[in-house]
């Protein structure tokens, strides 16, 4: 009888642990879904910023601007492009982390969500 009681206690502990793990998985999946959309938006707007900066540089080269000012403005535009590219790179890295959270959460919670 004691063996059965011990087995039941062990089974209850395992069930409690699995429930906690499932809850944590659901929580992680929820966070991943909430982060994904704003993160995609940041990446998209940064890519647009690079396109706009490229257009700006093109306009600078065709305008009637003194060479020293043109060089200075081109330097600023180059820095803007580097900053936007850094945001994009970091955004994709964060996106991979977010996507990596989902398979772990599905193992524990049975969810089939996929971020695209």
Order of alpha helices (4+ residues) and beta strands (2+ residues): alpha-alpha
